[in-house]
Amino acid sequence: MHRNHCAGGERRHRPDERAEAPLTARGRRGHGSIRQTAENRFSTGARWPSEQEVADEVPIDIHVDEATRVLGSVPLWFHTFALNRKRGLYTPGKARDHGYRLASIPDSFVGHSVLDVGAFDGFYSFLAEKRGAARVLAIDNEQYVHWVRDRWGIELTGGEGFRAIHRSLGSKVEYRRMDALEIADTEERFDFIFCFGILHRVESPIGLLRSLADVLGEGGRILIETYGILDDAAGEDGALRVPNPGDVYTNDHFVHWQFSSSAIANLASFVDGLTFDVHAMPLVDGHPRVIGTMGSPRPPTQIRVATSGTGG
Protein backbone atom coordinates (compact mmCIF):
# COMPACT_ATOMS: atom_id res chain seq x y z
CA MET A 1 0.00 0.00 0.00
CA HIS A 2 1.39 3.40 -0.96
CA ARG A 3 0.51 5.59 1.96
CA ASN A 4 2.09 8.92 1.34
CA HIS A 5 3.87 11.03 -1.23
CA CYS A 6 7.43 11.57 -0.17
CA ALA A 7 7.76 14.66 -2.48
CA GLY A 8 8.51 21.23 0.13
CA GLY A 9 16.06 38.32 3.61
CA GLU A 10 14.57 40.22 0.76
CA ARG A 11 14.13 38.36 -2.49
CA ARG A 12 14.88 39.42 -6.04
CA HIS A 13 11.88 39.74 -8.31
CA ARG A 14 12.08 39.40 -12.05
CA PRO A 15 8.87 39.34 -14.06
CA ASP A 16 7.96 35.88 -15.33
CA GLU A 17 4.33 35.81 -16.33
CA ARG A 18 4.42 32.10 -17.08
CA ALA A 19 5.33 31.18 -13.51
CA GLU A 20 3.71 33.91 -11.44
CA ALA A 21 0.15 33.85 -10.15
CA PRO A 22 -1.88 35.98 -7.73
CA LEU A 23 -2.07 35.06 -4.07
CA THR A 24 -5.19 35.17 -1.98
CA ALA A 25 -5.35 34.93 1.79
CA ARG A 26 -8.02 34.76 4.44
CA GLY A 27 -6.86 35.78 7.91
CA ARG A 28 -8.93 33.72 10.35
CA ARG A 29 -8.49 32.10 13.74
CA GLY A 30 -9.94 28.87 15.08
CA HIS A 31 -10.13 28.00 18.78
CA GLY A 32 -7.12 30.26 19.31
CA SER A 33 -4.87 27.57 17.82
CA ILE A 34 -4.43 29.21 14.43
CA ARG A 35 -2.18 32.20 14.75
CA GLN A 36 -1.38 34.43 11.83
CA THR A 37 1.27 37.10 12.14
CA ALA A 38 0.75 40.35 10.26
CA GLU A 39 4.13 40.20 8.55
CA ASN A 40 3.31 36.81 7.03
CA ARG A 41 -0.14 37.60 5.68
CA PHE A 42 -0.41 37.60 1.91
CA SER A 43 -2.77 40.04 0.24
CA THR A 44 -4.79 39.63 -2.93
CA GLY A 45 -2.74 40.51 -5.98
CA ALA A 46 0.63 39.80 -4.34
CA ARG A 47 3.31 38.11 -6.47
CA TRP A 48 5.82 35.47 -5.62
CA PRO A 49 9.16 34.55 -7.21
CA SER A 50 9.21 32.47 -10.38
CA GLU A 51 10.48 28.89 -10.32
CA GLN A 52 13.80 30.01 -11.79
CA GLU A 53 14.19 32.65 -9.09
CA VAL A 54 13.62 29.97 -6.49
CA ALA A 55 16.11 27.69 -8.23
CA ASP A 56 18.71 30.47 -8.12
CA GLU A 57 18.76 30.07 -4.32
CA VAL A 58 20.74 26.86 -4.90
CA PRO A 59 23.04 27.70 -7.84
CA ILE A 60 24.76 24.64 -9.28
CA ASP A 61 26.43 26.26 -12.31
CA ILE A 62 28.26 23.25 -13.65
CA HIS A 63 29.96 23.24 -17.06
CA VAL A 64 27.49 23.51 -19.93
CA ASP A 65 28.35 20.04 -21.25
CA GLU A 66 27.77 18.45 -17.86
CA ALA A 67 24.63 20.54 -17.33
CA THR A 68 23.27 19.30 -20.65
CA ARG A 69 24.04 15.71 -19.71
CA VAL A 70 22.34 16.04 -16.31
CA LEU A 71 19.36 17.75 -17.91
CA GLY A 72 18.73 14.80 -20.19
CA SER A 73 19.53 12.09 -17.65
CA VAL A 74 16.18 12.25 -15.84
CA PRO A 75 12.90 11.41 -17.67
CA LEU A 76 10.88 13.92 -15.62
CA TRP A 77 12.00 16.73 -13.34
CA PHE A 78 9.60 17.79 -10.62
CA HIS A 79 11.80 20.55 -9.17
CA THR A 80 13.56 23.34 -11.05
CA PHE A 81 17.34 23.51 -10.60
CA ALA A 82 19.83 26.10 -11.88
CA LEU A 83 22.30 23.86 -13.70
CA ASN A 84 24.01 26.68 -15.58
CA ARG A 85 22.51 30.14 -15.12
CA LYS A 86 24.81 31.84 -17.62
CA ARG A 87 23.50 29.63 -20.43
CA GLY A 88 19.99 29.56 -19.04
CA LEU A 89 20.04 25.81 -18.40
CA TYR A 90 17.40 24.92 -15.81
CA THR A 91 15.64 21.65 -15.24
CA PRO A 92 12.03 21.90 -16.52
CA GLY A 93 10.35 21.26 -13.16
CA LYS A 94 6.68 20.31 -13.28
CA ALA A 95 5.93 21.95 -9.92
CA ARG A 96 4.77 25.55 -9.97
CA ASP A 97 4.13 26.22 -6.29
CA HIS A 98 7.57 26.82 -4.80
CA GLY A 99 7.66 30.62 -5.01
CA TYR A 100 5.21 31.24 -2.17
CA ARG A 101 6.95 28.64 0.01
CA LEU A 102 10.25 30.48 -0.07
CA ALA A 103 9.22 33.24 2.33
CA SER A 104 8.36 30.72 5.06
CA ILE A 105 11.77 29.04 4.97
CA PRO A 106 14.47 30.18 7.42
CA ASP A 107 17.29 32.30 6.05
CA SER A 108 19.80 30.24 8.04
CA PHE A 109 19.93 26.65 9.26
CA VAL A 110 23.45 26.97 10.66
CA GLY A 111 24.09 24.31 13.30
CA HIS A 112 20.68 22.69 12.92
CA SER A 113 19.45 19.29 11.79
CA VAL A 114 16.80 19.19 9.06
CA LEU A 115 14.42 16.48 7.84
CA ASP A 116 12.85 16.75 4.39
CA VAL A 117 9.78 14.50 4.18
CA GLY A 118 8.68 13.64 0.65
CA ALA A 119 11.86 15.06 -0.86
CA PHE A 120 11.27 13.99 -4.49
CA ASP A 121 14.13 15.71 -6.42
CA GLY A 122 15.34 17.21 -3.14
CA PHE A 123 15.31 20.95 -3.74
CA TYR A 124 14.52 21.82 -0.11
CA SER A 125 17.10 19.36 1.21
CA PHE A 126 19.78 21.07 -0.86
CA LEU A 127 18.48 24.52 0.08
CA ALA A 128 18.80 23.68 3.78
CA GLU A 129 22.33 22.43 3.17
CA LYS A 130 23.17 25.59 1.23
CA ARG A 131 21.88 27.66 4.15
CA GLY A 132 24.21 25.97 6.61
CA ALA A 133 22.39 22.96 8.06
CA ALA A 134 24.73 20.68 9.98
CA ARG A 135 22.71 17.61 9.05
CA VAL A 136 20.05 17.03 6.37
CA LEU A 137 18.11 13.81 5.93
CA ALA A 138 15.83 13.48 2.89
CA ILE A 139 13.25 10.69 2.84
CA ASP A 140 10.73 9.56 0.24
CA ASN A 141 8.79 6.35 -0.25
CA GLU A 142 8.81 7.22 -3.97
CA GLN A 143 5.06 6.85 -4.34
CA TYR A 144 5.35 9.60 -6.92
CA VAL A 145 6.46 7.09 -9.55
CA HIS A 146 2.83 5.95 -9.67
CA TRP A 147 1.15 9.32 -10.09
CA VAL A 148 3.85 10.56 -12.46
CA ARG A 149 3.10 7.55 -14.65
CA ASP A 150 -0.66 8.11 -14.37
CA ARG A 151 -0.56 11.88 -14.97
CA TRP A 152 2.18 12.20 -17.57
CA GLY A 153 2.76 8.68 -18.87
CA ILE A 154 6.43 8.80 -17.83
CA GLU A 155 8.19 5.94 -16.07
CA LEU A 156 10.55 6.79 -13.20
CA THR A 157 12.56 4.38 -11.11
CA GLY A 158 12.55 6.74 -8.12
CA GLY A 159 15.25 9.02 -6.78
CA GLU A 160 17.03 9.63 -10.10
CA GLY A 161 16.55 13.41 -9.99
CA PHE A 162 17.82 13.58 -6.42
CA ARG A 163 20.90 11.53 -7.21
CA ALA A 164 21.75 13.61 -10.28
CA ILE A 165 21.66 16.89 -8.33
CA HIS A 166 23.41 15.32 -5.32
CA ARG A 167 26.36 14.39 -7.55
CA SER A 168 26.41 17.77 -9.29
CA LEU A 169 26.56 19.63 -5.98
CA GLY A 170 28.91 17.23 -4.24
CA SER A 171 26.26 17.24 -1.54
CA LYS A 172 26.42 15.53 1.85
CA VAL A 173 22.64 15.27 2.21
CA GLU A 174 21.61 11.72 3.12
CA TYR A 175 18.77 10.13 1.15
CA ARG A 176 16.67 7.20 2.34
CA ARG A 177 13.89 5.43 0.49
CA MET A 178 11.40 5.03 3.31
CA ASP A 179 7.83 5.76 4.30
CA ALA A 180 7.39 8.84 6.47
CA LEU A 181 5.58 6.79 9.11
CA GLU A 182 8.78 4.79 9.61
CA ILE A 183 10.78 7.83 10.70
CA ALA A 184 9.41 7.52 14.23
CA ASP A 185 11.47 4.32 14.61
CA THR A 186 14.71 6.28 14.42
CA GLU A 187 16.44 7.76 17.46
CA GLU A 188 17.41 10.93 15.60
CA ARG A 189 15.84 14.30 16.44
CA PHE A 190 15.46 17.27 14.09
CA ASP A 191 15.27 21.02 14.65
CA PHE A 192 13.28 21.65 11.48
CA ILE A 193 11.09 19.44 9.29
CA PHE A 194 9.86 20.16 5.77
CA CYS A 195 6.50 18.52 5.02
CA PHE A 196 5.51 19.89 1.63
CA GLY A 197 2.78 18.41 -0.55
CA ILE A 198 2.39 15.26 1.51
CA LEU A 199 -0.35 15.62 4.17
CA HIS A 200 -3.09 15.36 1.55
CA ARG A 201 -1.49 12.20 0.12
CA VAL A 202 -1.33 10.06 3.27
CA GLU A 203 -4.04 7.71 4.45
CA SER A 204 -3.55 8.77 8.07
CA PRO A 205 -2.81 12.50 8.50
CA ILE A 206 -2.78 12.20 12.30
CA GLY A 207 -0.47 9.21 12.06
CA LEU A 208 1.97 11.20 9.92
CA LEU A 209 1.90 14.19 12.26
CA ARG A 210 2.51 11.95 15.28
CA SER A 211 5.47 10.35 13.52
CA LEU A 212 6.97 13.75 12.77
CA ALA A 213 6.30 15.03 16.30
CA ASP A 214 8.14 11.99 17.67
CA VAL A 215 11.36 13.04 15.92
CA LEU A 216 10.99 16.79 16.47
CA GLY A 217 13.62 18.21 18.79
CA GLU A 218 12.75 20.47 21.70
CA GLY A 219 11.48 23.77 20.37
CA GLY A 220 11.60 22.46 16.80
CA ARG A 221 9.22 23.40 14.00
CA ILE A 222 7.45 21.59 11.17
CA LEU A 223 6.75 23.62 8.04
CA ILE A 224 3.52 22.17 6.62
CA GLU A 225 2.15 22.83 3.13
CA THR A 226 -0.83 20.93 1.79
CA TYR A 227 -3.92 21.06 -0.39
CA GLY A 228 -6.60 23.43 0.87
CA ILE A 229 -10.26 24.26 0.26
CA LEU A 230 -11.43 27.19 -1.84
CA ASP A 231 -12.25 30.20 0.32
CA ASP A 232 -10.93 28.15 3.26
CA ALA A 233 -14.37 26.49 3.53
CA ALA A 234 -15.92 29.92 4.23
CA GLY A 235 -14.72 29.77 7.81
CA GLU A 236 -16.36 26.45 8.66
CA ASP A 237 -14.46 25.15 11.67
CA GLY A 238 -12.56 21.92 11.07
CA ALA A 239 -13.78 21.53 7.47
CA LEU A 240 -12.21 18.52 5.75
CA ARG A 241 -13.14 17.24 2.32
CA VAL A 242 -12.48 13.99 0.49
CA PRO A 243 -12.28 14.47 -3.30
CA ASN A 244 -13.17 11.79 -5.79
CA PRO A 245 -10.09 10.01 -7.17
CA GLY A 246 -8.68 12.08 -10.01
CA ASP A 247 -10.80 15.16 -9.25
CA VAL A 248 -7.94 17.32 -7.95
CA TYR A 249 -5.34 16.38 -10.57
CA THR A 250 -6.38 14.43 -13.65
CA ASN A 251 -5.51 10.73 -13.34
CA ASP A 252 -3.86 11.30 -9.94
CA HIS A 253 -5.58 8.96 -7.49
CA PHE A 254 -3.30 9.76 -4.55
CA VAL A 255 -4.88 13.01 -3.33
CA HIS A 256 -7.06 11.86 -0.44
CA TRP A 257 -7.86 15.04 1.48
CA GLN A 258 -8.54 18.78 1.23
CA PHE A 259 -7.91 20.72 4.46
CA SER A 260 -9.22 23.99 5.80
CA SER A 261 -6.70 25.84 7.95
CA SER A 262 -8.74 25.11 11.08
CA ALA A 263 -8.79 21.40 10.22
CA ILE A 264 -5.00 21.38 10.21
CA ALA A 265 -4.94 23.19 13.53
CA ASN A 266 -7.41 20.72 15.00
CA LEU A 267 -5.33 17.80 13.75
CA ALA A 268 -2.27 19.36 15.36
CA SER A 269 -4.07 19.62 18.70
CA PHE A 270 -4.43 15.83 18.71
CA VAL A 271 -0.64 15.51 18.54
CA ASP A 272 0.88 16.62 21.84
CA GLY A 273 -1.12 19.85 21.67
CA LEU A 274 0.86 21.26 18.75
CA THR A 275 -0.10 24.68 17.41
CA PHE A 276 -0.47 25.67 13.78
CA ASP A 277 0.50 29.16 12.61
CA VAL A 278 -0.93 30.00 9.18
CA HIS A 279 1.48 31.80 6.85
CA ALA A 280 -0.64 31.94 3.70
CA MET A 281 -3.46 30.37 1.74
CA PRO A 282 -2.44 30.88 -1.88
CA LEU A 283 -4.33 29.87 -4.99
CA VAL A 284 -2.13 28.22 -7.65
CA ASP A 285 -3.77 27.81 -11.05
CA GLY A 286 -7.11 27.36 -9.29
CA HIS A 287 -5.69 24.99 -6.68
CA PRO A 288 -6.00 26.19 -3.05
CA ARG A 289 -3.04 25.55 -0.76
CA VAL A 290 -2.32 26.10 2.93
CA ILE A 291 1.14 26.72 4.36
CA GLY A 292 2.12 27.29 7.96
CA THR A 293 4.32 26.29 10.88
CA MET A 294 3.48 23.57 13.36
CA GLY A 295 5.24 23.27 16.69
CA SER A 296 4.91 22.92 20.42
CA PRO A 297 4.26 25.78 22.84
CA ARG A 298 7.87 25.43 24.01
CA PRO A 299 10.31 28.22 23.11
CA PRO A 300 11.58 27.76 19.52
CA THR A 301 15.19 27.32 18.56
CA GLN A 302 16.78 30.45 17.18
CA ILE A 303 16.05 30.04 13.48
CA ARG A 304 15.41 33.29 11.63
CA VAL A 305 12.60 33.41 9.09
CA ALA A 306 12.40 36.04 6.37
CA THR A 307 9.31 38.22 6.64
CA SER A 308 9.91 40.76 3.91
CA GLY A 309 9.77 40.78 0.14
CA THR A 310 7.36 39.46 -2.45
CA GLY A 311 6.31 35.91 -1.70
CA GLY A 312 6.62 36.55 2.04
C-alpha positions as CSV (number, residue, x, y, z in Angstrom):
1,M,0.0,0.0,0.0
2,H,1.4,3.4,-1.0
3,R,0.5,5.6,2.0
4,N,2.1,8.9,1.3
5,H,3.9,11.0,-1.2
6,C,7.4,11.6,-0.2
7,A,7.8,14.7,-2.5
8,G,8.5,21.2,0.1
9,G,16.1,38.3,3.6
10,E,14.6,40.2,0.8
11,R,14.1,38.4,-2.5
12,R,14.9,39.4,-6.0
13,H,11.9,39.7,-8.3
14,R,12.1,39.4,-12.0
15,P,8.9,39.3,-14.1
16,D,8.0,35.9,-15.3
17,E,4.3,35.8,-16.3
18,R,4.4,32.1,-17.1
19,A,5.3,31.2,-13.5
20,E,3.7,33.9,-11.4
21,A,0.1,33.8,-10.1
22,P,-1.9,36.0,-7.7
23,L,-2.1,35.1,-4.1
24,T,-5.2,35.2,-2.0
25,A,-5.4,34.9,1.8
26,R,-8.0,34.8,4.4
27,G,-6.9,35.8,7.9
28,R,-8.9,33.7,10.3
29,R,-8.5,32.1,13.7
30,G,-9.9,28.9,15.1
31,H,-10.1,28.0,18.8
32,G,-7.1,30.3,19.3
33,S,-4.9,27.6,17.8
34,I,-4.4,29.2,14.4
35,R,-2.2,32.2,14.8
36,Q,-1.4,34.4,11.8
37,T,1.3,37.1,12.1
38,A,0.8,40.3,10.3
39,E,4.1,40.2,8.6
40,N,3.3,36.8,7.0
41,R,-0.1,37.6,5.7
42,F,-0.4,37.6,1.9
43,S,-2.8,40.0,0.2
44,T,-4.8,39.6,-2.9
45,G,-2.7,40.5,-6.0
46,A,0.6,39.8,-4.3
47,R,3.3,38.1,-6.5
48,W,5.8,35.5,-5.6
49,P,9.2,34.6,-7.2
50,S,9.2,32.5,-10.4
51,E,10.5,28.9,-10.3
52,Q,13.8,30.0,-11.8
53,E,14.2,32.7,-9.1
54,V,13.6,30.0,-6.5
55,A,16.1,27.7,-8.2
56,D,18.7,30.5,-8.1
57,E,18.8,30.1,-4.3
58,V,20.7,26.9,-4.9
59,P,23.0,27.7,-7.8
60,I,24.8,24.6,-9.3
61,D,26.4,26.3,-12.3
62,I,28.3,23.2,-13.7
63,H,30.0,23.2,-17.1
64,V,27.5,23.5,-19.9
65,D,28.4,20.0,-21.3
66,E,27.8,18.4,-17.9
67,A,24.6,20.5,-17.3
68,T,23.3,19.3,-20.7
69,R,24.0,15.7,-19.7
70,V,22.3,16.0,-16.3
71,L,19.4,17.7,-17.9
72,G,18.7,14.8,-20.2
73,S,19.5,12.1,-17.7
74,V,16.2,12.2,-15.8
75,P,12.9,11.4,-17.7
76,L,10.9,13.9,-15.6
77,W,12.0,16.7,-13.3
78,F,9.6,17.8,-10.6
79,H,11.8,20.6,-9.2
80,T,13.6,23.3,-11.0
81,F,17.3,23.5,-10.6
82,A,19.8,26.1,-11.9
83,L,22.3,23.9,-13.7
84,N,24.0,26.7,-15.6
85,R,22.5,30.1,-15.1
86,K,24.8,31.8,-17.6
87,R,23.5,29.6,-20.4
88,G,20.0,29.6,-19.0
89,L,20.0,25.8,-18.4
90,Y,17.4,24.9,-15.8
91,T,15.6,21.6,-15.2
92,P,12.0,21.9,-16.5
93,G,10.4,21.3,-13.2
94,K,6.7,20.3,-13.3
95,A,5.9,22.0,-9.9
96,R,4.8,25.6,-10.0
97,D,4.1,26.2,-6.3
98,H,7.6,26.8,-4.8
99,G,7.7,30.6,-5.0
100,Y,5.2,31.2,-2.2
101,R,6.9,28.6,0.0
102,L,10.3,30.5,-0.1
103,A,9.2,33.2,2.3
104,S,8.4,30.7,5.1
105,I,11.8,29.0,5.0
106,P,14.5,30.2,7.4
107,D,17.3,32.3,6.0
108,S,19.8,30.2,8.0
109,F,19.9,26.7,9.3
110,V,23.5,27.0,10.7
111,G,24.1,24.3,13.3
112,H,20.7,22.7,12.9
113,S,19.5,19.3,11.8
114,V,16.8,19.2,9.1
115,L,14.4,16.5,7.8
116,D,12.8,16.7,4.4
117,V,9.8,14.5,4.2
118,G,8.7,13.6,0.6
119,A,11.9,15.1,-0.9
120,F,11.3,14.0,-4.5
121,D,14.1,15.7,-6.4
122,G,15.3,17.2,-3.1
123,F,15.3,21.0,-3.7
124,Y,14.5,21.8,-0.1
125,S,17.1,19.4,1.2
126,F,19.8,21.1,-0.9
127,L,18.5,24.5,0.1
128,A,18.8,23.7,3.8
129,E,22.3,22.4,3.2
130,K,23.2,25.6,1.2
131,R,21.9,27.7,4.2
132,G,24.2,26.0,6.6
133,A,22.4,23.0,8.1
134,A,24.7,20.7,10.0
135,R,22.7,17.6,9.1
136,V,20.0,17.0,6.4
137,L,18.1,13.8,5.9
138,A,15.8,13.5,2.9
139,I,13.3,10.7,2.8
140,D,10.7,9.6,0.2
141,N,8.8,6.4,-0.3
142,E,8.8,7.2,-4.0
143,Q,5.1,6.9,-4.3
144,Y,5.4,9.6,-6.9
145,V,6.5,7.1,-9.5
146,H,2.8,5.9,-9.7
147,W,1.1,9.3,-10.1
148,V,3.8,10.6,-12.5
149,R,3.1,7.5,-14.7
150,D,-0.7,8.1,-14.4
151,R,-0.6,11.9,-15.0
152,W,2.2,12.2,-17.6
153,G,2.8,8.7,-18.9
154,I,6.4,8.8,-17.8
155,E,8.2,5.9,-16.1
156,L,10.6,6.8,-13.2
157,T,12.6,4.4,-11.1
158,G,12.6,6.7,-8.1
159,G,15.3,9.0,-6.8
160,E,17.0,9.6,-10.1
161,G,16.5,13.4,-10.0
162,F,17.8,13.6,-6.4
163,R,20.9,11.5,-7.2
164,A,21.7,13.6,-10.3
165,I,21.7,16.9,-8.3
166,H,23.4,15.3,-5.3
167,R,26.4,14.4,-7.6
168,S,26.4,17.8,-9.3
169,L,26.6,19.6,-6.0
170,G,28.9,17.2,-4.2
171,S,26.3,17.2,-1.5
172,K,26.4,15.5,1.8
173,V,22.6,15.3,2.2
174,E,21.6,11.7,3.1
175,Y,18.8,10.1,1.2
176,R,16.7,7.2,2.3
177,R,13.9,5.4,0.5
178,M,11.4,5.0,3.3
179,D,7.8,5.8,4.3
180,A,7.4,8.8,6.5
181,L,5.6,6.8,9.1
182,E,8.8,4.8,9.6
183,I,10.8,7.8,10.7
184,A,9.4,7.5,14.2
185,D,11.5,4.3,14.6
186,T,14.7,6.3,14.4
187,E,16.4,7.8,17.5
188,E,17.4,10.9,15.6
189,R,15.8,14.3,16.4
190,F,15.5,17.3,14.1
191,D,15.3,21.0,14.6
192,F,13.3,21.7,11.5
193,I,11.1,19.4,9.3
194,F,9.9,20.2,5.8
195,C,6.5,18.5,5.0
196,F,5.5,19.9,1.6
197,G,2.8,18.4,-0.6
198,I,2.4,15.3,1.5
199,L,-0.3,15.6,4.2
200,H,-3.1,15.4,1.5
201,R,-1.5,12.2,0.1
202,V,-1.3,10.1,3.3
203,E,-4.0,7.7,4.4
204,S,-3.5,8.8,8.1
205,P,-2.8,12.5,8.5
206,I,-2.8,12.2,12.3
207,G,-0.5,9.2,12.1
208,L,2.0,11.2,9.9
209,L,1.9,14.2,12.3
210,R,2.5,12.0,15.3
211,S,5.5,10.3,13.5
212,L,7.0,13.8,12.8
213,A,6.3,15.0,16.3
214,D,8.1,12.0,17.7
215,V,11.4,13.0,15.9
216,L,11.0,16.8,16.5
217,G,13.6,18.2,18.8
218,E,12.8,20.5,21.7
219,G,11.5,23.8,20.4
220,G,11.6,22.5,16.8
221,R,9.2,23.4,14.0
222,I,7.4,21.6,11.2
223,L,6.7,23.6,8.0
224,I,3.5,22.2,6.6
225,E,2.2,22.8,3.1
226,T,-0.8,20.9,1.8
227,Y,-3.9,21.1,-0.4
228,G,-6.6,23.4,0.9
229,I,-10.3,24.3,0.3
230,L,-11.4,27.2,-1.8
231,D,-12.2,30.2,0.3
232,D,-10.9,28.1,3.3
233,A,-14.4,26.5,3.5
234,A,-15.9,29.9,4.2
235,G,-14.7,29.8,7.8
236,E,-16.4,26.5,8.7
237,D,-14.5,25.2,11.7
238,G,-12.6,21.9,11.1
239,A,-13.8,21.5,7.5
240,L,-12.2,18.5,5.8
241,R,-13.1,17.2,2.3
242,V,-12.5,14.0,0.5
243,P,-12.3,14.5,-3.3
244,N,-13.2,11.8,-5.8
245,P,-10.1,10.0,-7.2
246,G,-8.7,12.1,-10.0
247,D,-10.8,15.2,-9.2
248,V,-7.9,17.3,-7.9
249,Y,-5.3,16.4,-10.6
250,T,-6.4,14.4,-13.7
251,N,-5.5,10.7,-13.3
252,D,-3.9,11.3,-9.9
253,H,-5.6,9.0,-7.5
254,F,-3.3,9.8,-4.6
255,V,-4.9,13.0,-3.3
256,H,-7.1,11.9,-0.4
257,W,-7.9,15.0,1.5
258,Q,-8.5,18.8,1.2
259,F,-7.9,20.7,4.5
260,S,-9.2,24.0,5.8
261,S,-6.7,25.8,8.0
262,S,-8.7,25.1,11.1
263,A,-8.8,21.4,10.2
264,I,-5.0,21.4,10.2
265,A,-4.9,23.2,13.5
266,N,-7.4,20.7,15.0
267,L,-5.3,17.8,13.8
268,A,-2.3,19.4,15.4
269,S,-4.1,19.6,18.7
270,F,-4.4,15.8,18.7
271,V,-0.6,15.5,18.5
272,D,0.9,16.6,21.8
273,G,-1.1,19.8,21.7
274,L,0.9,21.3,18.8
275,T,-0.1,24.7,17.4
276,F,-0.5,25.7,13.8
277,D,0.5,29.2,12.6
278,V,-0.9,30.0,9.2
279,H,1.5,31.8,6.8
280,A,-0.6,31.9,3.7
281,M,-3.5,30.4,1.7
282,P,-2.4,30.9,-1.9
283,L,-4.3,29.9,-5.0
284,V,-2.1,28.2,-7.6
285,D,-3.8,27.8,-11.1
286,G,-7.1,27.4,-9.3
287,H,-5.7,25.0,-6.7
288,P,-6.0,26.2,-3.1
289,R,-3.0,25.6,-0.8
290,V,-2.3,26.1,2.9
291,I,1.1,26.7,4.4
292,G,2.1,27.3,8.0
293,T,4.3,26.3,10.9
294,M,3.5,23.6,13.4
295,G,5.2,23.3,16.7
296,S,4.9,22.9,20.4
297,P,4.3,25.8,22.8
298,R,7.9,25.4,24.0
299,P,10.3,28.2,23.1
300,P,11.6,27.8,19.5
301,T,15.2,27.3,18.6
302,Q,16.8,30.4,17.2
303,I,16.0,30.0,13.5
304,R,15.4,33.3,11.6
305,V,12.6,33.4,9.1
306,A,12.4,36.0,6.4
307,T,9.3,38.2,6.6
308,S,9.9,40.8,3.9
309,G,9.8,40.8,0.1
310,T,7.4,39.5,-2.4
311,G,6.3,35.9,-1.7
312,G,6.6,36.5,2.0
